[in-house]
Amino acid sequence: MTKGYSPSSLAKLRAAALITLRVLFFTFCLKTFGVIAPFRRKTLDLLFRHPPFAKASPEVVVVAVDQPDLDFCKNQEVVWP
């Protein structure tokens, strides 16, 4: 007998390992044969059609600053961090 483990805990550990291996093998087979791909694509499409995000406030403004803007500021001697 292994030190520190009772026979019932070893049986539980073996059962858990066996279940884990079976689930991994089953998932691997489903993925290999392409069974999961259509379901995955449909759920991804649904997620993008109905995003779980709250609507943005109209008070939020996105300001984009790119290199030409920075060059213009540099020519005008405006300091940018």
Secondary structure, 3 states (H helix, E strand, C coil): CCCCCCHHHHHHHHHHHHHHHHHHHHHHHHHHCCCHHHHHHHHHHHHHHCCCCCCCCCCCCCCCCCHHHHHHHHHCCCCCC
